[in-house]
Amino acid sequence: MKSITLDGRSLTRAQLVAVAHGATVELAAHQLPAVQRAADFLAEQARREEPIYGVNTGFGSNADKLLGAHRLRDQLPGAQPAQDSLPEELQRNLIVTHAVCVGEPFAQDVVRAMLCIRINTLMRGHSGIRVEILQALTRMLNAGVVPVVPQLGSVGASGDLAPLSHLAIVLLGGGEAFYKGERLQGAQALARAGLAPVTLSYKEGLALNNGTAQMLATGVLALAQLESLVDTADLAAAMTLDAFAGRLGAFAEEVHALRPHPGQVQTAANLRQLLQGSTLCDIAYHLVPRFRSWQPGSWEDAQSQALRFDIGWDWVPFNQRHGREKFYQRFRPFRGGKKHQPQDSYSLRCVPQVHGAVRDALAQAARVLDIELNSLTDNPIVFPDAQADHVEQQVISAGHFHGMPLALAMSYVKAAIPVLASISERRLNKLVDSATNDGLPGFLIGNEDGTESGHMIVQYTAAAIVNDLASRAMPASVYSIPTSANAEDHVSMGANEARHVLAMASDLGKVLALELYTAAQALDLRRDMINAARALAKRTDAVGLAAKISGAPLPDSDEREGFLAEVERLRVELAEAEAFHPGESVARAHAAIRRRVAFLDRDRALDGEVAIMVELVREGVILGASLGLQD
């Protein structure tokens, strides 16, 4: 991968994701003088004994305590003078006492992203850190030394103090780190990589652990997943629409121009593209047969005997058409699988409105994250070149470490995730329910002997995940717990918020995988049933096709002649039709699924297939296939 240059001003989300997955970084040479100038300024002010927060004062509620010239404990009988100066001890103690997170470690891609963010924000030149410390951080990242950072411990103000201390403690030779697949003591990991620990100077500990790098890293990586997953959700909806032989009018460009929310407009355009070329969507009602259970006498010829279904229609007698004559002039009087109604259910018709609203939530989060990526987030802020009467005008304590901008953006995304999962599960449920799947078999399996469950329990799994996602959607940002003896009396909880979103994104992908798994099965059945009707119409006459139609008049009925004439018109229309197929993009996605997962003709173990589908969605294989990016 190409190395990413960090200058504190131009880091993008795509670049951060690349670093998370292994790209190296380098420091922009033109920015290093500004970095060093701030460090030199702090050192000069300390020599002048100017009181500066975090330089020669304590932290948080200890900010009113000034550092003396030497340790008071050095006056104890027999005391051994410490090797570090008080300013060095202050910075070291800040890191080692704040590295107290618990729980499972973050994945290494998250920690690499945290390191990259921290380096980038310190490159702004307003933190007071020396260039040599930034260079040491850069060498550690590029060498593949990845600190072990437990997931629980940040309240999101003053930034991500505890997790960032786990980053910094390895730089000091403490803590733990992963290196080449091993979990090692920090000093050992540095040594194996040919690196040496550092000693911190004025404010450098505070510069290293005071900021929003954990919540930002997890937020960016989550958003990268979610931007792919919302496209996958559009694809799943499109495959389901083809499986339903759905209606496309609800996605027309002129329709969405009248309510032009950006995400809604984009989703409708995606659906139009995905379904381009479909001859299943908008098919005439009467051409769609409904499923009937296969029986030994269902088909007369040997080739058709191999089919896993029977098909049929109901005929609407002449005396039941009163007031509906105009409709039956346009559509033939046969009721098959597709209901005689001009609109689909909300989970199909309202995909642009629902998926689009999720897209808009992601867009808002992207706006916030893009700003944060190149913002200064530590404290105090150093302005070495400012004209000032006293140092407080050049070293200003502010609140850029507060994570509320990120926390609220993540809260919005957090609420959107179960919405996208829920509508996906509703489409899946509609597919497996014979009362709502427009003529497909119950649970998408023939089940002529009553022994098969098909895709029944796939919907249970999706429902369980949706419920779990909904129960985790409570915003963490609404519940502040003060810290540091109430010196930090309002915190963002943004780290928890972004961490939840990252975990929830993975589970959303599982729901979409289950919908695609089920939609592929339904699409095979729908396509094959309609094409079986077409094949039958080509090789038989009206009497032969009439055998598949319920409600036919008795042989001596006065309606028989009219009935057979109408059956013949249906037969001709079917026989003259081209083979029915889904949209081109949907067909490519369906083929990608079928290369790994076969059609479910008879019940079999599904756990391995479900795992494959989850992996295909996670790796973007099905989405890529739909775009023509993969064979």
C-alpha positions as CSV (number, residue, x, y, z in Angstrom):
1,M,0.0,0.0,0.0
2,K,1.1,3.6,-0.7
3,S,2.4,5.4,2.4
4,I,0.0,8.0,3.8
5,T,1.5,11.5,4.6
6,L,0.2,13.1,7.8
7,D,0.2,16.8,8.1
8,G,-2.7,17.4,10.5
9,R,-4.9,18.9,7.8
10,S,-5.7,16.4,5.0
11,L,-6.3,12.9,6.4
12,T,-9.3,11.3,4.8
13,R,-11.5,8.5,6.1
14,A,-10.4,6.3,3.2
15,Q,-6.7,6.9,4.1
16,L,-7.4,6.1,7.8
17,V,-9.0,2.8,6.8
18,A,-6.0,2.0,4.6
19,V,-3.7,2.6,7.6
20,A,-5.9,0.5,9.8
21,H,-5.5,-2.4,7.3
22,G,-1.7,-2.1,7.1
23,A,-0.6,1.1,5.2
24,T,2.4,2.9,6.6
25,V,2.5,6.6,7.4
26,E,5.1,9.4,7.1
27,L,5.3,12.8,8.7
28,A,5.0,15.9,6.4
29,A,8.4,17.5,6.6
30,H,7.0,21.1,6.1
31,Q,4.9,20.8,9.2
32,L,7.6,19.6,11.6
33,P,9.0,23.1,12.4
34,A,5.6,24.1,13.7
35,V,5.4,21.0,15.9
36,Q,8.8,21.7,17.4
37,R,8.2,25.4,17.8
38,A,5.3,24.7,20.2
39,A,7.4,22.2,22.2
40,D,10.3,24.8,22.5
41,F,7.9,27.5,23.6
42,L,6.6,25.3,26.4
43,A,10.1,24.5,27.6
44,E,11.0,28.2,27.6
45,Q,7.9,29.1,29.6
46,A,8.6,26.3,32.1
47,R,12.1,27.7,32.6
48,R,10.5,31.0,33.4
49,E,8.4,29.3,36.0
50,E,5.2,30.4,34.3
51,P,2.3,28.2,35.7
52,I,0.8,26.2,32.8
53,Y,-1.8,23.5,33.1
54,G,-0.3,20.1,32.5
55,V,3.2,21.4,32.2
56,N,4.0,22.4,35.8
57,T,0.6,21.8,37.4
58,G,-1.3,18.7,38.2
59,F,-4.2,17.4,36.1
60,G,-8.0,17.6,36.4
61,S,-8.9,18.3,40.0
62,N,-5.2,18.6,40.8
63,A,-4.8,21.6,38.5
64,D,-4.4,24.0,41.4
65,K,-1.2,22.2,42.5
66,L,2.0,23.7,41.2
67,L,5.1,21.5,40.8
68,G,8.0,22.4,43.1
69,A,11.7,22.5,42.4
70,H,12.2,19.0,43.9
71,R,10.2,16.1,45.4
72,L,9.2,16.6,49.0
73,R,9.8,12.9,49.6
74,D,13.4,13.4,48.7
75,Q,13.8,14.9,52.2
76,L,12.8,11.6,53.9
77,P,15.7,9.9,55.7
78,G,17.5,7.5,53.4
79,A,15.5,8.6,50.3
80,Q,17.1,7.9,47.0
81,P,16.7,10.9,44.5
82,A,14.6,9.9,41.5
83,Q,16.3,9.8,38.1
84,D,13.4,11.7,36.4
85,S,12.7,15.3,36.9
86,L,9.3,16.3,38.4
87,P,8.0,17.4,34.9
88,E,9.1,14.0,33.5
89,E,7.6,12.1,36.4
90,L,4.3,14.1,36.0
91,Q,3.9,13.0,32.4
92,R,5.0,9.4,33.0
93,N,2.6,9.1,35.9
94,L,-0.2,10.5,33.8
95,I,0.2,7.6,31.3
96,V,0.8,4.7,33.7
97,T,-2.0,5.6,36.1
98,H,-4.5,6.2,33.3
99,A,-4.0,3.0,31.4
100,V,-6.7,1.1,33.3
101,C,-9.1,-0.1,30.7
102,V,-10.7,-3.5,31.0
103,G,-12.3,-6.1,28.8
104,E,-11.4,-7.7,25.5
105,P,-8.8,-5.8,23.4
106,F,-9.8,-3.8,20.4
107,A,-9.0,-5.4,17.1
108,Q,-5.7,-4.4,15.7
109,D,-7.2,-2.4,12.9
110,V,-8.9,-0.1,15.4
111,V,-5.7,0.4,17.4
112,R,-3.7,1.2,14.2
113,A,-6.4,3.8,13.3
114,M,-6.1,5.3,16.8
115,L,-2.4,5.7,16.4
116,C,-2.7,7.3,13.0
117,I,-5.3,9.8,14.3
118,R,-3.2,10.7,17.3
119,I,-0.1,11.3,15.2
120,N,-2.2,13.4,12.7
121,T,-3.8,15.7,15.3
122,L,-0.4,16.3,17.0
123,M,1.0,17.3,13.6
124,R,-1.1,20.5,13.8
125,G,1.6,22.0,15.9
126,H,-0.5,23.2,18.8
127,S,0.1,20.4,21.3
128,G,3.7,21.1,22.6
129,I,5.0,17.6,21.8
130,R,8.5,17.2,20.4
131,V,9.1,16.0,16.9
132,E,11.2,13.1,18.2
133,I,8.2,11.7,20.1
134,L,6.0,11.9,17.0
135,Q,8.8,10.1,15.0
136,A,8.8,7.4,17.7
137,L,5.0,7.0,17.4
138,T,5.4,6.7,13.6
139,R,8.1,4.1,13.8
140,M,6.0,2.1,16.2
141,L,3.0,2.1,13.9
142,N,5.0,1.4,10.8
143,A,6.9,-1.5,12.5
144,G,3.6,-3.2,13.3
145,V,3.8,-2.8,17.1
146,V,0.1,-2.6,18.0
147,P,-0.6,-1.8,21.7
148,V,-3.2,-3.9,23.5
149,V,-6.1,-1.5,24.2
150,P,-9.0,-3.1,26.3
151,Q,-12.3,-1.8,25.1
152,L,-13.9,-0.4,28.3
153,G,-12.7,2.7,30.1
154,S,-13.4,5.9,28.2
155,V,-16.1,8.4,29.1
156,G,-15.4,10.5,26.1
157,A,-14.0,13.6,28.0
158,S,-11.3,14.5,28.6
159,G,-11.2,12.6,25.4
160,D,-10.3,9.0,25.5
161,L,-7.9,9.3,28.3
162,A,-7.7,5.6,29.4
163,P,-7.5,3.9,26.0
164,L,-5.0,6.5,24.7
165,S,-2.9,5.8,27.8
166,H,-2.7,2.2,26.7
167,L,-1.3,3.4,23.4
168,A,1.2,5.7,25.0
169,I,2.4,3.3,27.7
170,V,3.9,0.9,25.1
171,L,5.9,3.9,23.8
172,L,7.4,4.2,27.3
173,G,8.2,0.5,27.4
174,G,5.2,-0.6,29.5
175,G,1.9,-2.3,28.9
176,E,1.4,-4.9,26.3
177,A,1.4,-5.0,22.5
178,F,0.8,-7.4,19.6
179,Y,3.8,-7.9,17.3
180,K,3.8,-10.4,14.4
181,G,0.9,-12.3,15.8
182,E,2.2,-12.5,19.4
183,R,0.9,-10.7,22.5
184,L,4.0,-9.4,24.3
185,Q,5.1,-7.1,27.1
186,G,5.5,-3.6,25.6
187,A,9.2,-3.4,26.1
188,Q,9.7,-6.8,24.5
189,A,7.6,-5.8,21.5
190,L,9.6,-2.7,21.0
191,A,12.9,-4.6,21.3
192,R,11.8,-7.2,18.8
193,A,10.9,-4.4,16.4
194,G,14.3,-2.7,16.9
195,L,12.8,0.2,18.8
196,A,13.6,1.9,22.1
197,P,11.3,3.4,24.7
198,V,11.1,7.2,25.1
199,T,11.1,9.6,28.0
200,L,8.4,12.3,28.0
201,S,8.9,16.0,28.5
202,Y,6.6,19.0,29.2
203,K,2.9,18.2,28.4
204,E,3.8,15.2,26.2
205,G,1.9,12.7,28.3
206,L,-1.2,15.0,28.1
207,A,-0.7,15.4,24.4
208,L,-0.6,11.7,23.9
209,N,-3.7,10.7,25.9
210,N,-6.0,13.8,25.7
211,G,-8.2,13.4,22.6
212,T,-10.9,11.6,20.7
213,A,-8.9,9.0,18.9
214,Q,-10.8,5.9,20.1
215,M,-14.3,7.1,19.3
216,L,-13.1,8.6,16.0
217,A,-11.2,5.4,15.0
218,T,-14.2,3.1,15.8
219,G,-16.6,5.6,14.2
220,V,-14.7,5.8,11.0
221,L,-14.2,2.0,10.7
222,A,-17.9,1.5,11.5
223,L,-19.0,4.0,8.9
224,A,-16.8,2.3,6.3
225,Q,-18.7,-0.9,7.0
226,L,-22.1,0.8,7.1
227,E,-21.6,2.6,3.8
228,S,-21.0,-0.7,2.1
229,L,-23.9,-2.4,4.0
230,V,-26.5,0.2,3.0
231,D,-25.6,-0.5,-0.6
232,T,-25.9,-4.2,0.2
233,A,-29.3,-3.5,1.8
234,D,-30.4,-1.9,-1.5
235,L,-29.2,-5.0,-3.4
236,A,-31.0,-7.3,-1.0
237,A,-34.2,-5.3,-1.4
238,A,-33.8,-5.4,-5.2
239,M,-33.4,-9.2,-5.2
240,T,-36.4,-9.5,-3.0
241,L,-38.4,-7.3,-5.3
242,D,-37.5,-9.5,-8.3
243,A,-38.5,-12.5,-6.2
244,F,-41.8,-10.9,-5.6
245,A,-42.2,-9.8,-9.3
246,G,-42.7,-6.4,-7.6
247,R,-43.8,-3.0,-9.0
248,L,-41.2,-0.4,-10.0
249,G,-43.4,2.7,-10.1
250,A,-42.6,3.6,-6.5
251,F,-38.9,4.1,-7.5
252,A,-39.4,6.4,-10.5
253,E,-37.2,9.5,-10.7
254,E,-40.1,11.9,-11.0
255,V,-41.7,10.5,-7.9
256,H,-38.6,11.2,-5.7
257,A,-38.1,14.6,-7.2
258,L,-41.2,15.6,-5.2
259,R,-39.6,14.7,-1.9
260,P,-35.9,15.0,-2.6
261,H,-34.1,13.9,0.6
262,P,-30.7,13.0,-0.7
263,G,-30.5,9.5,0.7
264,Q,-34.0,8.7,-0.6
265,V,-33.2,9.9,-4.1
266,Q,-29.9,7.9,-4.1
267,T,-31.6,4.7,-2.9
268,A,-34.4,5.0,-5.6
269,A,-31.7,5.5,-8.2
270,N,-29.8,2.5,-6.9
271,L,-32.9,0.3,-7.1
272,R,-33.6,1.4,-10.7
273,Q,-30.1,0.5,-11.7
274,L,-30.1,-2.8,-9.8
275,L,-33.4,-3.8,-11.4
276,Q,-32.6,-2.6,-14.9
277,G,-33.5,-5.3,-17.4
278,S,-35.8,-7.2,-15.1
279,T,-38.7,-8.9,-16.8
280,L,-40.0,-10.2,-13.5
281,C,-40.8,-6.8,-12.0
282,D,-44.0,-5.2,-13.4
283,I,-45.0,-8.5,-15.0
284,A,-48.7,-8.8,-15.7
285,Y,-50.7,-10.3,-12.8
286,H,-52.1,-13.2,-14.8
287,L,-48.8,-14.5,-16.1
288,V,-47.6,-15.3,-12.6
289,P,-48.8,-18.8,-11.4
290,R,-48.9,-19.7,-7.8
291,F,-47.2,-22.7,-6.1
292,R,-48.9,-26.0,-5.7
293,S,-47.3,-29.0,-4.1
294,W,-45.7,-31.4,-6.5
295,Q,-47.5,-34.7,-6.9
296,P,-46.6,-37.7,-9.1
297,G,-49.3,-36.7,-11.6
298,S,-48.5,-33.0,-11.7
299,W,-46.6,-33.1,-15.0
300,E,-47.0,-35.3,-18.0
301,D,-43.6,-35.3,-19.7
302,A,-40.4,-36.6,-18.1
303,Q,-38.6,-33.3,-18.2
304,S,-41.3,-31.5,-16.2
305,Q,-41.6,-34.4,-13.8
306,A,-38.2,-33.3,-12.4
307,L,-39.6,-30.0,-11.3
308,R,-39.9,-29.5,-7.5
309,F,-43.3,-27.9,-7.7
310,D,-46.6,-27.8,-9.4
311,I,-48.3,-24.5,-10.6
312,G,-51.8,-23.2,-11.0
313,W,-54.2,-20.3,-11.3
314,D,-57.8,-19.6,-10.3
315,W,-60.2,-18.6,-13.1
316,V,-62.6,-15.7,-12.4
317,P,-66.1,-16.8,-13.7
318,F,-68.0,-14.4,-15.9
319,N,-70.7,-13.8,-13.3
320,Q,-68.1,-12.6,-10.8
321,R,-66.7,-9.7,-13.0
322,H,-69.5,-7.2,-12.5
323,G,-68.1,-3.8,-12.0
324,R,-64.7,-5.0,-12.9
325,E,-65.1,-5.4,-16.7
326,K,-62.5,-2.8,-17.5
327,F,-59.9,-4.4,-15.3
328,Y,-60.5,-7.8,-17.0
329,Q,-60.2,-6.2,-20.4
330,R,-56.6,-5.2,-19.5
331,F,-55.7,-8.3,-17.5
332,R,-56.8,-11.8,-18.2
333,P,-59.2,-13.3,-15.6
334,F,-56.8,-15.6,-13.9
335,R,-55.5,-15.2,-10.3
336,G,-52.2,-16.7,-9.7
337,G,-49.4,-15.7,-7.4
338,K,-49.4,-11.9,-7.9
339,K,-52.2,-10.1,-6.1
340,H,-54.4,-7.8,-8.1
341,Q,-53.4,-4.6,-6.4
342,P,-51.4,-1.6,-7.6
343,Q,-49.0,-1.4,-4.7
344,D,-46.5,-3.5,-2.8
345,S,-46.2,-3.7,1.0
346,Y,-44.2,-1.0,2.8
347,S,-41.1,-3.1,3.2
348,L,-40.8,-3.2,-0.6
349,R,-42.5,0.1,-1.7
350,C,-40.9,2.3,1.0
351,V,-37.3,1.1,0.6
352,P,-36.1,4.5,-0.7
353,Q,-37.7,6.3,2.2
354,V,-36.3,3.9,4.9
355,H,-32.9,3.1,3.4
356,G,-32.6,6.7,2.3
357,A,-33.1,8.0,5.8
358,V,-30.3,5.7,7.0
359,R,-28.1,7.0,4.2
360,D,-28.8,10.5,5.5
361,A,-27.8,9.5,9.0
362,L,-24.5,8.1,7.7
363,A,-23.9,11.3,5.7
364,Q,-24.3,13.4,8.8
365,A,-21.9,11.2,10.7
366,A,-19.4,11.4,7.8
367,R,-19.6,15.2,7.9
368,V,-18.7,15.2,11.6
369,L,-16.0,12.5,11.3
370,D,-14.3,14.3,8.4
371,I,-14.0,17.5,10.4
372,E,-12.7,15.6,13.5
373,L,-10.1,13.8,11.5
374,N,-8.1,17.0,11.0
375,S,-9.0,18.8,14.2
376,L,-6.9,19.4,17.3
377,T,-8.5,17.5,20.2
378,D,-6.1,17.8,23.2
379,N,-5.7,20.4,25.9
380,P,-4.4,23.0,26.6
381,I,-3.9,24.5,23.1
382,V,-0.5,26.1,22.5
383,F,-0.3,29.2,20.3
384,P,3.5,30.0,20.4
385,D,3.4,32.7,17.8
386,A,0.5,34.6,19.3
387,Q,1.1,38.2,20.4
388,A,0.2,38.2,24.1
389,D,0.7,40.0,27.4
390,H,0.9,36.8,29.4
391,V,1.2,33.1,28.9
392,E,-2.5,32.4,29.5
393,Q,-3.2,34.0,26.1
394,Q,-0.8,31.6,24.4
395,V,-1.6,28.4,26.3
396,I,-5.4,28.2,26.5
397,S,-7.4,25.6,28.3
398,A,-10.4,24.8,26.2
399,G,-12.7,21.7,25.6
400,H,-11.8,20.3,22.2
401,F,-11.3,16.9,23.9
402,H,-15.1,16.7,24.6
403,G,-16.6,14.0,22.3
404,M,-20.2,15.2,22.1
405,P,-20.0,16.1,18.4
406,L,-19.0,12.5,17.7
407,A,-21.3,11.0,20.3
408,L,-24.5,12.6,18.9
409,A,-23.5,11.7,15.4
410,M,-23.0,8.1,16.5
411,S,-26.3,8.2,18.4
412,Y,-28.0,9.0,15.1
413,V,-26.3,6.1,13.3
414,K,-26.9,3.8,16.3
415,A,-30.7,4.4,15.9
416,A,-30.5,3.9,12.2
417,I,-28.9,0.5,12.3
418,P,-31.8,-1.5,13.7
419,V,-34.1,0.4,11.3
420,L,-32.2,-1.0,8.3
421,A,-32.1,-4.5,9.9
422,S,-35.8,-4.4,10.8
423,I,-37.0,-3.7,7.3
424,S,-34.7,-6.4,5.9
425,E,-36.1,-8.9,8.4
426,R,-39.7,-7.9,7.4
427,R,-38.9,-8.6,3.7
428,L,-37.3,-11.9,4.7
429,N,-40.5,-12.8,6.7
430,K,-42.7,-11.8,3.8
431,L,-40.8,-14.2,1.6
432,V,-41.2,-17.3,3.8
433,D,-44.8,-16.7,4.8
434,S,-47.2,-18.3,2.3
435,A,-49.9,-15.8,3.3
436,T,-47.7,-12.9,2.1
437,N,-45.2,-14.2,-0.4
438,D,-47.5,-13.9,-3.5
439,G,-47.8,-17.6,-4.4
440,L,-44.5,-19.0,-3.4
441,P,-44.3,-22.1,-1.2
442,G,-44.4,-21.7,2.5
443,F,-40.8,-21.4,3.9
444,L,-39.7,-21.6,0.3
445,I,-39.6,-25.4,0.2
446,G,-41.8,-28.0,-1.7
447,N,-42.6,-30.0,1.5
448,E,-45.1,-32.2,-0.3
449,D,-44.6,-34.9,2.4
450,G,-44.8,-32.4,5.3
451,T,-41.3,-33.2,6.6
452,E,-39.4,-30.0,5.6
453,S,-38.8,-26.6,7.3
454,G,-36.9,-24.9,4.5
455,H,-36.0,-21.3,5.4
456,M,-38.4,-21.2,8.4
457,I,-35.7,-20.8,11.1
458,V,-33.6,-18.4,9.0
459,Q,-36.2,-15.8,9.8
460,Y,-36.0,-16.6,13.6
461,T,-32.3,-15.8,13.5
462,A,-32.9,-12.6,11.8
463,A,-35.6,-11.6,14.2
464,A,-33.3,-12.4,17.2
465,I,-30.6,-10.2,15.8
466,V,-33.0,-7.3,15.1
467,N,-34.3,-7.5,18.6
468,D,-30.7,-7.5,20.0
469,L,-29.8,-4.5,17.8
470,A,-32.9,-2.6,18.9
471,S,-32.2,-3.3,22.6
472,R,-28.6,-1.8,22.1
473,A,-29.8,1.3,20.3
474,M,-30.3,3.3,23.5
475,P,-28.0,6.4,23.1
476,A,-25.1,6.4,25.5
477,S,-24.7,10.1,24.9
478,V,-27.8,11.0,26.9
479,Y,-26.4,9.7,30.2
480,S,-23.4,11.6,31.6
481,I,-21.6,10.4,34.7
482,P,-19.2,13.1,36.1
483,T,-15.5,12.1,36.7
484,S,-12.3,13.5,38.2
485,A,-14.0,14.6,41.5
486,N,-16.5,16.6,39.4
487,A,-13.9,18.7,37.7
488,E,-15.1,16.9,34.6
489,D,-18.7,17.2,35.4
490,H,-20.2,16.5,32.0
491,V,-18.9,13.9,29.7
492,S,-20.0,12.6,26.2
493,M,-19.8,8.8,26.5
494,G,-18.9,9.0,22.8
495,A,-16.4,6.1,23.1
496,N,-19.2,3.7,24.2
497,E,-21.4,5.1,21.5
498,A,-18.9,4.5,18.6
499,R,-17.9,1.2,20.0
500,H,-21.5,0.0,20.0
501,V,-21.9,1.2,16.5
502,L,-18.9,-0.7,15.3
503,A,-20.2,-4.0,16.9
504,M,-23.8,-3.4,15.6
505,A,-22.6,-2.9,12.1
506,S,-21.3,-6.4,12.0
507,D,-24.6,-7.8,13.2
508,L,-26.5,-5.7,10.6
509,G,-24.4,-7.5,8.0
510,K,-25.6,-10.8,9.3
511,V,-29.3,-9.8,8.9
512,L,-28.7,-8.7,5.3
513,A,-26.9,-11.9,4.6
514,L,-29.9,-13.9,5.8
515,E,-32.2,-11.8,3.5
516,L,-30.0,-12.4,0.5
517,Y,-29.8,-16.1,1.3
518,T,-33.6,-16.3,1.4
519,A,-34.2,-14.0,-1.5
520,A,-31.9,-16.1,-3.7
521,Q,-34.1,-19.1,-2.9
522,A,-37.3,-17.2,-3.6
523,L,-35.9,-15.8,-6.9
524,D,-35.1,-19.3,-8.2
525,L,-38.6,-20.5,-7.4
526,R,-40.3,-17.4,-8.9
527,R,-38.3,-17.5,-12.1
528,D,-38.6,-21.2,-12.5
529,M,-42.3,-21.3,-11.8
530,I,-43.1,-18.6,-14.4
531,N,-40.8,-20.2,-16.9
532,A,-42.4,-23.6,-16.3
533,A,-45.7,-22.0,-17.2
534,R,-44.1,-20.6,-20.3
535,A,-42.7,-24.0,-21.3
536,L,-46.0,-25.7,-20.7
537,A,-47.8,-23.1,-22.9
538,K,-45.4,-23.8,-25.7
539,R,-46.0,-27.5,-25.8
540,T,-49.7,-27.8,-25.1
541,D,-53.0,-26.4,-26.1
542,A,-55.8,-24.6,-24.2
543,V,-57.2,-27.9,-22.9
544,G,-53.7,-28.9,-21.6
545,L,-53.2,-25.6,-19.9
546,A,-56.7,-25.6,-18.5
547,A,-55.7,-28.6,-16.3
548,K,-53.6,-26.2,-14.2
549,I,-56.6,-23.8,-13.6
550,S,-59.0,-24.1,-10.8
551,G,-62.6,-22.9,-11.1
552,A,-62.9,-24.2,-14.7
553,P,-66.5,-24.9,-15.8
554,L,-67.7,-28.5,-16.2
555,P,-67.5,-30.0,-19.7
556,D,-71.1,-29.4,-20.5
557,S,-71.2,-25.9,-19.0
558,D,-72.4,-22.9,-21.1
559,E,-69.2,-21.1,-20.1
560,R,-66.8,-23.8,-21.4
561,E,-66.3,-22.3,-24.8
562,G,-65.6,-18.8,-23.4
563,F,-63.4,-20.2,-20.7
564,L,-61.2,-22.1,-23.2
565,A,-61.0,-19.0,-25.4
566,E,-59.6,-17.1,-22.4
567,V,-57.2,-19.9,-21.5
568,E,-55.9,-19.9,-25.1
569,R,-55.2,-16.2,-24.9
570,L,-53.2,-16.8,-21.7
571,R,-51.4,-19.7,-23.3
572,V,-50.4,-17.6,-26.4
573,E,-49.2,-14.8,-24.2
574,L,-47.1,-17.1,-22.1
575,A,-45.8,-19.0,-25.2
576,E,-44.7,-15.9,-27.0
577,A,-42.9,-14.4,-24.0
578,E,-39.2,-14.5,-23.7
579,A,-37.7,-16.3,-20.8
580,F,-38.3,-14.3,-17.6
581,H,-35.2,-13.1,-15.6
582,P,-34.2,-10.7,-12.9
583,G,-32.4,-7.4,-13.3
584,E,-28.8,-7.7,-14.7
585,S,-27.2,-6.6,-11.4
586,V,-29.4,-8.8,-9.4
587,A,-28.6,-11.7,-11.7
588,R,-24.9,-11.2,-11.2
589,A,-25.3,-11.1,-7.4
590,H,-27.5,-14.2,-7.5
591,A,-24.9,-16.1,-9.5
592,A,-22.2,-15.1,-7.0
593,I,-24.4,-16.7,-4.2
594,R,-25.1,-19.8,-6.2
595,R,-21.4,-20.4,-6.8
596,R,-21.0,-21.0,-3.0
597,V,-24.5,-22.0,-1.9
598,A,-26.8,-24.3,-3.8
599,F,-30.6,-24.1,-4.2
600,L,-32.4,-25.8,-1.3
601,D,-34.3,-28.6,-3.0
602,R,-34.6,-30.7,0.1
603,D,-33.9,-29.9,3.8
604,R,-30.3,-30.1,4.7
605,A,-28.0,-28.6,7.3
606,L,-28.0,-24.8,6.8
607,D,-25.4,-23.6,9.4
608,G,-22.5,-23.8,7.1
609,E,-24.3,-22.0,4.3
610,V,-25.4,-19.2,6.6
611,A,-21.8,-18.8,7.7
612,I,-20.8,-18.6,4.1
613,M,-23.4,-15.9,3.4
614,V,-22.3,-13.8,6.3
615,E,-18.7,-14.0,5.1
616,L,-19.7,-13.1,1.5
617,V,-21.5,-10.0,2.8
618,R,-18.7,-9.1,5.1
619,E,-16.1,-9.4,2.3
620,G,-18.3,-7.5,-0.1
621,V,-18.3,-10.4,-2.6
622,I,-22.0,-10.3,-3.5
623,L,-22.1,-6.5,-3.7
624,G,-19.0,-6.5,-5.8
625,A,-20.5,-9.1,-8.1
626,S,-23.7,-7.0,-8.6
627,L,-21.5,-4.1,-9.7
628,G,-19.6,-6.3,-12.2
629,L,-16.4,-6.0,-10.2
630,Q,-16.1,-9.8,-9.7
631,D,-16.7,-12.8,-11.8
